[in-house]
Amino acid sequence: MAEEILKLICSSAKLERDRGVAELQRFIATLDGPGIQELEQRFLQLLGDTSAEWEKKHGALMGAKAVLVLQVSSDDFSSVMGEKAISLLDDGEFRVRIAAGEVMGALCSRVGPEIYGLYKDVILQGVRSNLERDLSLLEPMTSSQEDTEKLVEKLGNLADRKRRNSADAAQIFHDTAGWKALETWMKCLQSMIDGCGHLFNPHVDQDLLDLIFQALNHTNRFVRETGYYVCASLVSCGIDHNAPDGVVAIDESNAVYRYGHQFTEYLGKGLSDNWSQVRLAASIATRKFLQSLPSDEIRGQFYPVLIPRMCLNRYYVAEGVKIFSQETWRQITQGEGKQLVERYMPQVVEYYIEQSEADNHAVREAACACIAELGHKLDKSVVSPYIPKLLDALIVCFNDDSWPVRDAACVACGNFVQCFPQESKDSMPTLYPLFFNNLQDNIPSVRQGAALALANVLKAYGDESAKIVIAKIKEGLEGVASQPVTAEKYGDLEKGPATYGVVKRARDNDMDLHTDKQMYSCGSLAPKMGRGKRGGGCMDHKFRKPPEPWELADGCVHLVSEIANIPQYSSVLTELLPLVAQAASHKHYTQHFQLLESICKQLPSIARGLGKRPFKQFIEFFLNPVFYALTSDNALTSSAASQCLNQLSSFLGPNILRGRVEQYNPRYLEQLDANQFIAPL
């Protein structure tokens, strides 16, 4: 039985090794003292063979870990395994190094923090010696040093290094390359801290913190990420799960409290890092840090730095960071989040404005969403003194190259104007052109956001703004008649079929444009590309072309739908709905299906906002466009028309709709009957 399990844990197949570890844990539970000692000797024999394959060393380490974790190992075995594991932390195989670090953690759990004290100097020196990397001493990536130099040169165009904001090849290499054995040394340290638990608290000193903080400031994002996970384990040593109250007393003997302000400074940096993985690691460390402190009064010392950053990350684009931050906010604030933000309002506003200028477009987008939240969730008297600063920041984001940022800034401005009409009034001459630019944006969701924002402007200023907005709607709907017949959806993009779903610009194959230019790994440098730089990687949101008349009309249709839900402007719809129907009648251009789709989607909403009786006088205006869309070859437009008829039937009544269709054009009845009505969700 033992031989079969040893064969499994030393297998070259990972699935077999994992199965072997599970079977070994069950097998150990059935052994007595002599049986355990015999198994220990087999593990030591495997580790003593210096010529053995890495799978055997890995299997022996995982077996030793299983014995240590189950607290059945002998003292002699624990002593010998410490030396074996330490020697393997420099092994050439990554998985062996990781397993050796886990064994050191298991030893700390089995024996206690004296294991850390015994090997402290070796562990910390291992981390320290790997923190810096000299490019001139790098081992070649291929068969020669020349190939390595070519790789580094590719990462940065030497001719462009002197330009402002251009990336240096060495800097890019440091930021994106692997970092040899540093990660495994740090993970070993983390495992040992976790193994010691709260007993590690006396070993937290300034020398250890300086070393970890050096990793948190490292240029390489993988090093920073690992550093924050080590930091998360370190701050957890403030919790004693065996204590009656679950927490070590807060005094100078508690390292988490004693070094709390230093932890807070670096946690704040991690929560603002450009890379999502680092933010997530810092978020985990922040939650554990705050949970290690027993009272709101003590946590309050660190809130001025942490509250603004925790609050913003609830809107961060990366789902892992967003969801984790929202749960942290719920656990830490316990329903008092609004009051905490109001209490630290100066720090919150300063941080939001700072983040609205970040290089990472995802951060700027989150900052806009957070600024909007301040307007409609907090007490107006608290926010009012900061309105000019916040609006200025939003206006800057309104001109952003990244369309998600423009969209977020637009919606945020609309919310602010509605919540603070008097304070925002002086900014309206600047805001109207920006709203109207978004209303005709190439991105459909941006047009929808602009419609929502302009509806809020109408609610704030009434007839004063209605004249301006209604005039723009009429201009947009009437402008469809001048839409060019041969308009291209993507302007300067190639007219041929896309390869693998990727469209190309007309000059993408121009060799002069792409020779001796900066190269980027897919997405690896995207967070560093600010507003003035060309987008890159998978996150390029800077696509923009001159607007087409139909796009403005599409935005106006969404705006009409929003206005329909403002009761005082129901009379204005009698002027606008005929223009919407007229815009829908133009079919001379390629993109008319997109406009028809929007009209079909918004018509039921307009009907509900206007009311049954007033809407009935306009229904015949839209029958031709809707039935044309229903029978079109465009699947999205046809589906939208089908749902439109479905919802109108439910709203007006099936017999009323059928009667109106029959009265207008009996030939449409066959299509109406063929359409299977499904109750709207």
Residue pairs with C-beta under 8 A, 6 or more apart in sequence:
1 27
2 27
2 38
2 39
2 42
5 20
5 23
5 24
5 27
6 20
6 42
6 46
6 59
6 63
7 20
8 16
8 17
8 19
8 20
8 23
9 17
9 20
9 21
9 24
9 59
9 60
9 62
9 63
10 17
10 20
10 46
10 55
10 56
10 58
10 59
10 60
11 17
11 20
11 55
11 59
12 53
12 55
17 55
17 58
17 59
17 62
20 59
21 62
21 63
21 66
24 62
24 63
24 66
25 66
25 70
28 36
28 39
28 66
28 67
28 70
28 72
29 70
31 39
31 72
36 67
36 72
36 73
36 74
37 74
37 77
39 63
39 67
40 64
40 67
40 73
40 74
40 77
42 60
42 63
43 60
43 63
43 64
43 67
43 81
44 60
44 77
44 80
44 81
44 84
46 52
46 56
46 57
46 59
46 60
47 57
47 60
47 61
47 64
47 84
47 88
49 56
54 91
54 92
54 93
54 95
54 96
57 88
57 91
57 93
57 96
57 99
58 93
58 95
58 96
58 99
61 85
61 88
61 96
61 99
61 100
61 102
61 103
62 99
62 102
64 73
64 77
64 81
64 84
64 85
64 103
64 106
65 99
65 102
65 103
65 106
67 73
67 77
68 78
68 81
68 103
68 106
68 107
68 109
68 110
69 106
69 109
69 110
71 110
73 81
73 110
78 107
78 110
78 111
81 103
81 107
82 104
82 107
82 115
82 118
82 119
84 100
85 100
85 101
85 103
85 104
85 107
86 100
86 104
86 119
86 122
88 96
88 97
88 99
88 100
89 97
89 100
89 101
89 126
89 181
89 184
89 185
89 188
90 97
90 126
90 181
91 97
91 100
94 184
97 181
97 184
97 188
98 184
98 187
100 184
100 188
101 184
101 185
101 187
101 188
101 189
101 190
101 191
101 192
102 191
104 115
104 119
104 123
104 188
104 191
104 192
104 195
105 188
105 190
105 191
105 192
105 194
105 195
106 191
106 195
107 115
107 192
107 195
108 115
108 116
108 191
108 192
108 194
108 195
108 196
109 194
109 195
109 196
109 197
110 195
112 196
112 199
113 196
113 199
113 200
113 202
113 203
115 192
115 195
116 123
116 192
116 193
116 196
116 200
116 203
117 203
120 203
123 185
123 188
123 189
123 192
124 189
124 207
124 208
124 211
126 181
126 185
126 188
127 182
127 185
127 186
127 189
127 211
127 215
128 211
130 179
130 180
130 181
130 182
130 185
131 182
131 214
131 215
131 218
131 223
133 174
133 179
133 180
135 152
135 170
135 173
138 148
139 148
140 146
140 147
140 148
141 147
141 148
141 151
142 148
152 169
152 170
152 173
153 169
154 169
154 519
155 169
155 172
155 173
155 176
155 519
156 166
156 167
156 168
156 169
156 170
156 171
156 172
156 518
157 166
157 516
157 517
157 518
157 519
158 169
159 516
160 166
160 518
161 168
161 169
165 530
165 532
165 533
166 518
167 518
167 525
167 528
171 219
172 525
174 219
174 220
175 219
175 220
175 221
176 220
176 221
176 521
176 524
176 525
177 220
178 222
179 220
179 222
179 223
182 223
182 226
183 222
183 223
183 226
186 215
186 223
186 226
186 227
186 230
187 226
187 229
187 230
189 230
190 226
190 229
190 230
190 233
192 200
193 200
193 230
193 233
193 234
193 236
193 237
194 233
194 236
196 203
196 237
197 236
197 237
197 240
197 241
198 237
198 238
198 239
198 240
198 241
198 248
199 237
200 234
200 237
201 237
201 238
201 248
201 253
201 254
201 255
201 256
202 253
202 255
204 234
204 237
204 255
204 256
204 259
205 255
206 259
209 259
209 262
212 227
212 230
212 231
212 234
213 262
213 266
215 223
215 224
215 226
215 227
215 230
216 224
216 227
216 228
216 231
216 266
216 269
216 270
217 224
217 266
217 269
218 224
218 227
221 273
221 274
221 275
221 277
221 278
224 270
224 273
224 275
224 278
224 281
225 275
225 277
225 278
225 281
226 281
227 281
228 270
228 278
228 281
228 282
228 284
228 285
229 281
229 284
229 285
231 263
231 266
231 267
231 282
231 285
232 281
232 284
232 285
232 288
232 289
235 256
235 263
235 285
235 288
235 289
235 292
236 288
236 292
237 255
237 256
237 292
238 247
238 248
238 254
238 255
238 256
238 257
238 292
238 293
239 246
239 247
239 248
239 291
239 292
240 246
240 247
240 248
245 294
247 292
247 293
247 294
248 254
250 257
250 293
250 294
250 295
250 298
251 257
252 258
256 263
256 289
256 292
256 293
257 293
257 298
260 289
260 293
260 301
260 302
261 301
261 302
263 289
263 302
264 289
264 302
264 305
264 306
265 305
267 282
267 285
267 286
267 289
267 305
267 306
268 305
268 306
268 309
269 282
270 278
270 279
270 281
270 282
270 283
270 285
270 286
271 279
271 282
271 283
271 286
271 306
271 309
271 310
271 313
272 279
272 309
272 355
272 363
273 279
273 282
274 358
274 359
274 360
274 363
274 527
274 528
275 527
276 316
276 317
276 318
276 320
276 321
276 362
279 313
279 316
279 318
279 321
280 318
280 320
280 321
280 324
283 310
283 313
283 321
283 324
283 325
283 328
284 324
286 306
286 310
286 328
287 324
287 328
287 331
287 332
289 302
290 299
290 302
290 306
290 332
291 331
291 332
293 299
293 302
299 332
303 340
303 343
303 344
304 344
304 347
305 347
307 340
307 341
307 344
307 347
307 348
308 344
308 347
308 348
308 350
308 351
308 352
309 351
310 325
310 328
310 329
310 332
311 329
311 337
311 341
311 348
311 370
312 351
312 352
312 355
312 363
312 366
312 367
312 370
313 321
313 322
313 325
313 366
314 322
314 325
314 326
314 329
314 370
315 322
315 365
315 366
315 369
315 370
315 373
316 322
316 325
316 362
316 363
316 366
317 362
317 365
317 366
317 404
318 362
329 337
333 340
338 377
338 378
341 348
341 374
341 378
342 378
342 379
342 382
345 378
345 382
345 383
345 386
348 374
349 374
349 386
349 389
349 390
352 367
352 370
352 371
352 374
352 390
352 393
353 367
353 389
353 390
353 393
355 363
355 364
355 366
355 367
356 364
356 367
356 368
356 371
356 393
356 394
356 396
356 397
357 364
357 393
357 396
358 364
358 367
359 527
359 528
359 529
359 530
360 527
360 528
361 400
361 402
361 404
361 405
361 529
361 539
361 541
362 404
362 527
362 539
364 397
364 400
364 402
364 405
364 408
365 402
365 404
365 405
365 407
365 408
366 408
367 393
367 397
368 394
368 397
368 405
368 408
368 409
368 411
368 412
369 408
369 412
371 390
371 393
371 394
371 412
371 416
372 408
372 411
372 412
372 415
372 416
374 383
374 386
374 390
375 383
375 390
375 412
375 415
375 416
375 418
375 419
375 420
376 415
376 418
376 419
380 419
380 420
383 390
383 419
383 420
384 420
384 423
387 416
387 420
387 423
387 424
388 423
390 416
391 413
391 416
391 423
391 424
391 427
394 409
394 412
394 413
394 416
395 409
395 413
395 427
395 430
395 431
395 434
397 405
397 406
397 408
397 409
398 406
398 409
398 410
398 413
398 431
398 434
398 438
399 406
399 434
400 406
400 409
400 531
401 531
401 532
401 535
401 541
401 542
401 544
402 531
402 535
402 541
402 542
403 441
403 442
403 443
403 446
403 541
403 542
403 543
403 544
404 541
405 541
406 438
406 441
406 446
407 438
407 443
407 445
407 446
407 449
408 449
410 434
410 435
410 438
410 446
410 449
410 450
410 453
411 449
411 452
411 453
413 431
413 434
413 435
413 453
414 435
414 452
414 453
414 454
414 455
414 456
414 457
415 453
415 456
416 424
417 424
417 428
417 431
417 453
417 456
417 457
417 460
417 461
418 456
418 457
418 459
418 460
421 460
421 461
424 431
424 460
425 461
428 457
428 461
428 465
431 457
432 468
435 450
435 453
435 454
435 457
436 450
436 472
438 446
438 447
438 449
438 450
438 453
438 555
439 447
439 450
439 451
439 454
439 472
439 476
439 552
439 555
439 556
439 559
440 447
440 476
440 547
440 551
440 552
440 555
441 447
441 450
441 547
441 551
441 555
442 543
442 544
442 545
442 547
442 551
444 554
444 594
444 598
447 551
447 554
447 555
447 558
448 555
448 558
450 555
450 558
450 559
451 555
451 556
451 558
451 559
451 561
451 562
452 558
452 562
454 469
454 559
454 562
455 559
455 562
455 563
455 565
455 566
457 465
457 469
458 465
458 466
458 469
458 563
458 566
458 569
459 566
462 568
466 569
466 572
469 559
470 572
470 575
470 576
472 556
473 556
473 559
473 560
473 576
473 579
474 575
474 576
474 579
475 552
476 549
476 552
476 553
476 555
476 556
477 553
477 556
477 557
477 576
477 579
477 580
477 582
477 583
478 579
478 582
478 583
479 549
479 552
479 553
480 549
480 550
480 553
480 583
480 586
480 595
481 586
482 549
483 548
483 549
483 550
483 586
483 588
483 589
484 548
484 589
485 588
485 589
486 590
487 548
487 550
487 589
487 590
487 591
488 495
489 590
489 591
490 503
490 545
491 545
491 546
492 505
492 506
492 507
492 545
493 503
493 504
493 505
493 506
494 503
494 504
494 505
494 506
494 508
498 504
507 513
520 526
520 536
520 537
521 537
522 537
522 538
523 536
523 537
523 538
523 539
524 537
525 536
525 537
526 535
526 536
526 537
526 538
526 539
526 540
527 539
529 535
529 536
534 542
535 541
535 542
548 591
550 589
550 591
550 592
550 594
550 595
553 583
553 595
554 594
554 595
554 598
556 580
557 580
557 583
557 595
557 598
557 599
557 602
558 598
558 602
560 573
560 576
560 577
560 580
560 602
560 606
561 602
561 605
561 606
561 609
563 569
563 572
563 573
563 576
563 609
564 570
564 573
564 605
564 606
564 608
564 609
564 610
565 605
565 609
566 609
570 609
570 610
570 611
570 614
573 606
573 610
573 614
574 614
577 606
577 618
577 621
578 618
578 621
580 599
580 622
581 618
581 621
581 622
581 625
583 595
583 599
584 595
584 596
584 599
584 622
584 625
585 624
585 625
586 592
587 628
593 629
593 632
593 634
593 636
593 637
594 637
596 625
596 628
596 629
596 632
596 637
596 640
596 641
597 629
597 634
597 636
597 637
597 640
599 622
599 625
600 626
600 629
600 637
600 640
600 641
600 643
600 644
601 640
601 643
601 644
603 622
603 626
603 644
603 648
604 644
604 647
604 648
604 651
606 615
607 615
607 619
607 648
607 651
607 652
608 651
612 651
612 652
615 652
616 652
616 656
616 660
619 648
619 652
619 657
619 660
620 660
620 664
623 660
623 661
623 664
623 665
623 668
624 665
626 641
626 644
626 645
627 641
627 665
627 668
627 671
629 637
629 638
629 640
629 641
630 638
630 641
630 642
630 645
630 671
630 675
631 638
631 671
632 638
632 641
642 675
643 680
645 657
645 672
645 675
645 677
646 675
646 677
646 678
646 680
647 680
648 657
649 657
649 677
650 679
650 680
652 660
654 677
657 672
658 669
658 672
661 668
661 669
661 672
662 669
